[in-house]
Amino acid sequence: MKRIIALLMLFSFLLLSACSNDDDQLTTTTEEHKTNEEHSDESTSSQVKEIKKLKSITTGEELPEEFHTNPFTIMIENSPSARPHSGLAEADIVYEFEVEGRITRFLAVFHDQFPEMIGPVRSSRHYYLPIAESYNIPYVHYGGSSYAYEELKRISIPNYDGMTQSKAFKRDSTRKAPHNAYFHPYPDSLDNYGDDIESQFSFNEGEEIGEILKVSYVYNNFTDIEYVFDKDSTRYTRYLEGKKHEDRNTGKAIEVRNILFLTAKHSPIPGDSSGRINVDTKGAGELTLYTNGQEIKGTWEYKDGTYRYYDDGANELNLNPGTTWVQFIRDMDEVISY
């Protein structure tokens, strides 16, 4: 009888021990599953964060999770009859330099956002084309000089000329020609080059704020530009002829994060009856960057189809994320900053 009781006690002990081991195994498996789930959640969360932190190639700013672009560059007039301009406030990058008669013209780059109307659109000049081509996106213009048309035959990007492709252009009856041609972007206006755009700038947020609050330059007696820095917003408001440079579409003043002054050789084209000029945009020159209230000296060069920017220590230049205006000029000594 005692032996039977002992055997029963031993059997009970083994049964309890087995159940305990099963519980331990279940607990361990559950904890491992929980850990794997947490790891999976963390991985998914990390992927979402990466998507949300998609950076614009033209401004360095964060883009929304669902983002689609159909970027292009476009020629915009800047004679007094063309003002106020439409769409410039929404451009990511704007280049300004002279055409004949020391009048300036803009080449605007659109990627992050698109206004309903851009213009007035004007004719091409050959020395704008290396810049347009460096982005590897379509180029929009309305006519062009003979030199520009010769260069347009050789460039590798699509170009849309309002003289022959008027589908996306409209005339504004409230303005006189040739200052009234406007481009209206819509989904099938241009070839989709969104995935092939080339980067021209490097971006890195700088925290140090400088003390240079105003920068000015005079192109001619009706194109006096000034940028005024606001320390709170870390942006520059652009002024044209002493007044805020306001966009016709929105009524808002143009605000800029970075201003690049680049010197380039300007020379008349021999024998040109219209006084057209050449600006050496495939060369090299001096550079001054204004950003965050700071003034940074350096150099620029055109090399292998792209533009490179360096500080005075020959290090690659970083811009602050945001919009950039590039001023091609004749002489850096004519830039006034204080």
KOLMI-369839 format. One record per residue (C-alpha): residue number from 1; residue in three letters; y, z, x. Coordinates in steps of 0.02 Angstrom, whole numbers, plus 50000, padded with zeros to 5 digits. Layout:
! residues N
(NUM, "ALA", (Y, Z, X))
...
This chain:
! residues 338
(1, "MET", (50000, 50000, 50000))
(2, "LYS", (50120, 50045, 50140))
(3, "ARG", (50080, 49879, 50223))
(4, "ILE", (50125, 49784, 50064))
(5, "ILE", (50292, 49877, 50049))
(6, "ALA", (50331, 49840, 50231))
(7, "LEU", (50293, 49655, 50207))
(8, "LEU", (50404, 49650, 50053))
(9, "MET", (50547, 49732, 50149))
(10, "LEU", (50526, 49608, 50293))
(11, "PHE", (50526, 49461, 50171))
(12, "SER", (50686, 49524, 50087))
(13, "PHE", (50771, 49545, 50255))
(14, "LEU", (50727, 49367, 50308))
(15, "LEU", (50786, 49298, 50140))
(16, "LEU", (50954, 49387, 50153))
(17, "SER", (50975, 49330, 50332))
(18, "ALA", (50943, 49148, 50281))
(19, "CYS", (51070, 49158, 50139))
(20, "SER", (51197, 49234, 50258))
(21, "ASN", (51171, 49089, 50380))
(22, "ASP", (51192, 48963, 50238))
(23, "ASP", (51355, 49048, 50187))
(24, "ASP", (51417, 49042, 50366))
(25, "GLN", (51372, 48858, 50375))
(26, "LEU", (51461, 48823, 50210))
(27, "THR", (51615, 48918, 50268))
(28, "THR", (51617, 48826, 50434))
(29, "THR", (51595, 48657, 50350))
(30, "THR", (51733, 48696, 50224))
(31, "GLU", (51852, 48752, 50361))
(32, "GLU", (51813, 48597, 50464))
(33, "HIS", (51842, 48487, 50311))
(34, "LYS", (52005, 48577, 50277))
(35, "THR", (52057, 48555, 50459))
(36, "ASN", (52013, 48369, 50451))
(37, "GLU", (52113, 48352, 50290))
(38, "GLU", (52262, 48438, 50370))
(39, "HIS", (52246, 48325, 50522))
(40, "SER", (52235, 48174, 50407))
(41, "ASP", (52389, 48234, 50312))
(42, "GLU", (52482, 48259, 50474))
(43, "SER", (52431, 48085, 50533))
(44, "THR", (52486, 48008, 50368))
(45, "SER", (52648, 48107, 50372))
(46, "SER", (52679, 48048, 50549))
(47, "GLN", (52652, 47868, 50496))
(48, "VAL", (52773, 47888, 50351))
(49, "LYS", (52902, 47962, 50467))
(50, "GLU", (52881, 47814, 50584))
(51, "ILE", (52908, 47694, 50440))
(52, "LYS", (53062, 47787, 50381))
(53, "LYS", (53130, 47786, 50558))
(54, "LEU", (53124, 47597, 50574))
(55, "LYS", (53279, 47552, 50675))
(56, "SER", (53391, 47402, 50652))
(57, "ILE", (53389, 47281, 50797))
(58, "THR", (53574, 47243, 50773))
(59, "THR", (53648, 47416, 50739))
(60, "GLY", (53517, 47540, 50801))
(61, "GLU", (53531, 47631, 50634))
(62, "GLU", (53387, 47686, 50523))
(63, "LEU", (53330, 47561, 50393))
(64, "PRO", (53254, 47601, 50223))
(65, "GLU", (53064, 47607, 50208))
(66, "GLU", (53061, 47448, 50104))
(67, "PHE", (53169, 47331, 50206))
(68, "HIS", (53176, 47141, 50206))
(69, "THR", (53303, 47036, 50297))
(70, "ASN", (53348, 46853, 50316))
(71, "PRO", (53479, 46863, 50455))
(72, "PHE", (53603, 46732, 50512))
(73, "THR", (53764, 46708, 50611))
(74, "ILE", (53917, 46626, 50534))
(75, "MET", (54087, 46557, 50586))
(76, "ILE", (54237, 46637, 50499))
(77, "GLU", (54418, 46583, 50512))
(78, "ASN", (54559, 46699, 50566))
(79, "SER", (54722, 46605, 50540))
(80, "PRO", (54849, 46695, 50427))
(81, "SER", (54800, 46580, 50282))
(82, "ALA", (54621, 46644, 50294))
(83, "ARG", (54666, 46826, 50268))
(84, "PRO", (54604, 46940, 50195))
(85, "HIS", (54427, 46898, 50248))
(86, "SER", (54272, 46918, 50141))
(87, "GLY", (54116, 47003, 50206))
(88, "LEU", (54169, 47056, 50380))
(89, "ALA", (54160, 47240, 50335))
(90, "GLU", (53973, 47220, 50306))
(91, "ALA", (53934, 47123, 50464))
(92, "ASP", (53830, 47214, 50596))
(93, "ILE", (53912, 47129, 50745))
(94, "VAL", (54069, 47022, 50754))
(95, "TYR", (54128, 46918, 50902))
(96, "GLU", (54310, 46865, 50912))
(97, "PHE", (54389, 46743, 51033))
(98, "GLU", (54508, 46598, 51046))
(99, "VAL", (54501, 46420, 50987))
(100, "GLU", (54641, 46294, 51015))
(101, "GLY", (54820, 46356, 50997))
(102, "ARG", (54763, 46533, 51044))
(103, "ILE", (54711, 46559, 50863))
(104, "THR", (54553, 46665, 50854))
(105, "ARG", (54394, 46638, 50757))
(106, "PHE", (54248, 46754, 50718))
(107, "LEU", (54060, 46737, 50740))
(108, "ALA", (53983, 46868, 50627))
(109, "VAL", (53802, 46928, 50632))
(110, "PHE", (53720, 46984, 50469))
(111, "HIS", (53553, 47076, 50468))
(112, "ASP", (53559, 47249, 50387))
(113, "GLN", (53658, 47203, 50231))
(114, "PHE", (53728, 47049, 50145))
(115, "PRO", (53889, 47031, 50045))
(116, "GLU", (53892, 46913, 49897))
(117, "MET", (54028, 46806, 49976))
(118, "ILE", (54074, 46774, 50158))
(119, "GLY", (54221, 46677, 50226))
(120, "PRO", (54324, 46576, 50238))
(121, "VAL", (54193, 46480, 50337))
(122, "ARG", (54261, 46363, 50470))
(123, "SER", (54204, 46238, 50599))
(124, "SER", (54098, 46267, 50753))
(125, "ARG", (54153, 46269, 50934))
(126, "HIS", (54027, 46236, 51072))
(127, "TYR", (54053, 46398, 51168))
(128, "TYR", (54004, 46504, 51017))
(129, "LEU", (53832, 46425, 51013))
(130, "PRO", (53753, 46516, 51162))
(131, "ILE", (53791, 46679, 51072))
(132, "ALA", (53720, 46618, 50907))
(133, "GLU", (53565, 46549, 50992))
(134, "SER", (53536, 46712, 51088))
(135, "TYR", (53493, 46797, 50922))
(136, "ASN", (53365, 46663, 50874))
(137, "ILE", (53423, 46659, 50692))
(138, "PRO", (53506, 46523, 50586))
(139, "TYR", (53687, 46475, 50620))
(140, "VAL", (53808, 46438, 50477))
(141, "HIS", (53969, 46336, 50496))
(142, "TYR", (54078, 46211, 50406))
(143, "GLY", (54103, 46061, 50518))
(144, "GLY", (54135, 46067, 50705))
(145, "SER", (54218, 45988, 50855))
(146, "SER", (54135, 45838, 50938))
(147, "TYR", (54083, 45952, 51082))
(148, "ALA", (54002, 46072, 50958))
(149, "TYR", (53904, 45934, 50873))
(150, "GLU", (53838, 45875, 51040))
(151, "GLU", (53781, 46053, 51079))
(152, "LEU", (53706, 46075, 50905))
(153, "LYS", (53586, 45932, 50944))
(154, "ARG", (53513, 46036, 51086))
(155, "ILE", (53501, 46213, 51017))
(156, "SER", (53335, 46283, 50961))
(157, "ILE", (53392, 46370, 50800))
(158, "PRO", (53423, 46296, 50627))
(159, "ASN", (53605, 46264, 50585))
(160, "TYR", (53681, 46248, 50412))
(161, "ASP", (53835, 46140, 50400))
(162, "GLY", (53940, 46150, 50242))
(163, "MET", (53994, 45970, 50270))
(164, "THR", (53818, 45908, 50233))
(165, "GLN", (53727, 46058, 50157))
(166, "SER", (53844, 46121, 50023))
(167, "LYS", (53711, 46208, 49917))
(168, "ALA", (53760, 46384, 49971))
(169, "PHE", (53948, 46351, 49987))
(170, "LYS", (54083, 46363, 49855))
(171, "ARG", (54269, 46325, 49857))
(172, "ASP", (54391, 46459, 49800))
(173, "SER", (54519, 46378, 49685))
(174, "THR", (54646, 46517, 49721))
(175, "ARG", (54661, 46460, 49902))
(176, "LYS", (54709, 46298, 49984))
(177, "ALA", (54587, 46194, 50086))
(178, "PRO", (54528, 46207, 50222))
(179, "HIS", (54544, 46396, 50203))
(180, "ASN", (54439, 46411, 50045))
(181, "ALA", (54256, 46375, 50087))
(182, "TYR", (54143, 46525, 50059))
(183, "PHE", (53959, 46553, 50095))
(184, "HIS", (53853, 46639, 49962))
(185, "PRO", (53690, 46705, 50035))
(186, "TYR", (53538, 46708, 49922))
(187, "PRO", (53349, 46713, 49956))
(188, "ASP", (53320, 46526, 49983))
(189, "SER", (53486, 46486, 50067))
(190, "LEU", (53414, 46491, 50243))
(191, "ASP", (53252, 46480, 50338))
(192, "ASN", (53174, 46652, 50355))
(193, "TYR", (53190, 46704, 50537))
(194, "GLY", (53191, 46892, 50501))
(195, "ASP", (53042, 46933, 50613))
(196, "ASP", (53103, 46830, 50760))
(197, "ILE", (53278, 46899, 50790))
(198, "GLU", (53313, 46942, 50971))
(199, "SER", (53395, 47105, 51025))
(200, "GLN", (53559, 47094, 51121))
(201, "PHE", (53605, 47279, 51136))
(202, "SER", (53524, 47446, 51178))
(203, "PHE", (53568, 47598, 51073))
(204, "ASN", (53568, 47783, 51113))
(205, "GLU", (53667, 47914, 51018))
(206, "GLY", (53795, 47997, 51132))
(207, "GLU", (53859, 48170, 51089))
(208, "GLU", (54010, 48184, 51203))
(209, "ILE", (54176, 48141, 51120))
(210, "GLY", (54318, 48073, 51226))
(211, "GLU", (54507, 48079, 51207))
(212, "ILE", (54552, 47895, 51196))
(213, "LEU", (54609, 47874, 51016))
(214, "LYS", (54689, 47701, 51013))
(215, "VAL", (54646, 47532, 51088))
(216, "SER", (54749, 47374, 51064))
(217, "TYR", (54756, 47193, 51118))
(218, "VAL", (54869, 47045, 51073))
(219, "TYR", (54792, 46871, 51057))
(220, "ASN", (54949, 46786, 50990))
(221, "ASN", (55106, 46822, 50888))
(222, "PHE", (55005, 46838, 50727))
(223, "THR", (54846, 46919, 50793))
(224, "ASP", (54889, 47092, 50857))
(225, "ILE", (54734, 47202, 50844))
(226, "GLU", (54715, 47390, 50860))
(227, "TYR", (54571, 47512, 50841))
(228, "VAL", (54608, 47694, 50795))
(229, "PHE", (54472, 47824, 50828))
(230, "ASP", (54429, 47965, 50708))
(231, "LYS", (54340, 48110, 50792))
(232, "ASP", (54261, 48173, 50631))
(233, "SER", (54176, 48010, 50582))
(234, "THR", (54161, 47949, 50765))
(235, "ARG", (54216, 47778, 50703))
(236, "TYR", (54364, 47664, 50737))
(237, "THR", (54469, 47591, 50598))
(238, "ARG", (54522, 47413, 50639))
(239, "TYR", (54704, 47361, 50615))
(240, "LEU", (54770, 47183, 50607))
(241, "GLU", (54957, 47153, 50625))
(242, "GLY", (54994, 47338, 50604))
(243, "LYS", (54896, 47358, 50441))
(244, "LYS", (54718, 47413, 50408))
(245, "HIS", (54603, 47262, 50418))
(246, "GLU", (54536, 47269, 50240))
(247, "ASP", (54393, 47168, 50169))
(248, "ARG", (54435, 47058, 50021))
(249, "ASN", (54268, 47093, 49935))
(250, "THR", (54280, 47282, 49935))
(251, "GLY", (54460, 47326, 49980))
(252, "LYS", (54391, 47441, 50114))
(253, "ALA", (54454, 47446, 50292))
(254, "ILE", (54337, 47382, 50427))
(255, "GLU", (54261, 47526, 50526))
(256, "VAL", (54177, 47503, 50694))
(257, "ARG", (54068, 47614, 50805))
(258, "ASN", (54078, 47513, 50966))
(259, "ILE", (54211, 47396, 51037))
(260, "LEU", (54167, 47285, 51184))
(261, "PHE", (54303, 47191, 51278))
(262, "LEU", (54230, 47052, 51386))
(263, "THR", (54328, 46943, 51504))
(264, "ALA", (54280, 46759, 51517))
(265, "LYS", (54360, 46608, 51597))
(266, "HIS", (54467, 46509, 51473))
(267, "SER", (54514, 46331, 51521))
(268, "PRO", (54584, 46177, 51433))
(269, "ILE", (54468, 46030, 51405))
(270, "PRO", (54543, 45885, 51503))
(271, "GLY", (54604, 45743, 51394))
(272, "ASP", (54572, 45829, 51227))
(273, "SER", (54710, 45774, 51108))
(274, "SER", (54692, 45929, 50998))
(275, "GLY", (54715, 46051, 51142))
(276, "ARG", (54539, 46120, 51129))
(277, "ILE", (54478, 46241, 51260))
(278, "ASN", (54318, 46299, 51343))
(279, "VAL", (54271, 46482, 51355))
(280, "ASP", (54135, 46517, 51483))
(281, "THR", (54013, 46616, 51375))
(282, "LYS", (53869, 46569, 51491))
(283, "GLY", (53947, 46653, 51641))
(284, "ALA", (53989, 46833, 51685))
(285, "GLY", (54139, 46948, 51687))
(286, "GLU", (54215, 47119, 51669))
(287, "LEU", (54174, 47235, 51526))
(288, "THR", (54256, 47385, 51445))
(289, "LEU", (54165, 47481, 51308))
(290, "TYR", (54255, 47598, 51188))
(291, "THR", (54140, 47714, 51093))
(292, "ASN", (54150, 47898, 51040))
(293, "GLY", (54329, 47903, 51106))
(294, "GLN", (54266, 47859, 51280))
(295, "GLU", (54310, 47714, 51394))
(296, "ILE", (54167, 47642, 51498))
(297, "LYS", (54193, 47506, 51628))
(298, "GLY", (54061, 47383, 51682))
(299, "THR", (54007, 47201, 51688))
(300, "TRP", (53917, 47074, 51579))
(301, "GLU", (53816, 46919, 51616))
(302, "TYR", (53723, 46781, 51526))
(303, "LYS", (53547, 46763, 51596))
(304, "ASP", (53389, 46679, 51532))
(305, "GLY", (53464, 46646, 51361))
(306, "THR", (53522, 46823, 51329))
(307, "TYR", (53671, 46935, 51364))
(308, "ARG", (53657, 47087, 51476))
(309, "TYR", (53781, 47231, 51489))
(310, "TYR", (53797, 47357, 51631))
(311, "ASP", (53905, 47507, 51671))
(312, "ASP", (53996, 47518, 51838))
(313, "GLY", (53839, 47592, 51916))
(314, "ALA", (53740, 47436, 51869))
(315, "ASN", (53640, 47533, 51739))
(316, "GLU", (53601, 47454, 51571))
(317, "LEU", (53738, 47496, 51448))
(318, "ASN", (53694, 47592, 51289))
(319, "LEU", (53795, 47580, 51129))
(320, "ASN", (53805, 47711, 50993))
(321, "PRO", (53710, 47663, 50834))
(322, "GLY", (53825, 47572, 50713))
(323, "THR", (53929, 47415, 50698))
(324, "THR", (53998, 47329, 50852))
(325, "TRP", (54146, 47213, 50878))
(326, "VAL", (54152, 47105, 51035))
(327, "GLN", (54321, 47043, 51095))
(328, "PHE", (54315, 46898, 51218))
(329, "ILE", (54481, 46899, 51313))
(330, "ARG", (54567, 46822, 51462))
(331, "ASP", (54624, 46975, 51559))
(332, "MET", (54565, 47156, 51549))
(333, "ASP", (54736, 47217, 51609))
(334, "GLU", (54808, 47165, 51440))
(335, "VAL", (54701, 47293, 51347))
(336, "ILE", (54802, 47450, 51308))
(337, "SER", (54713, 47615, 51276))
(338, "TYR", (54779, 47792, 51257))
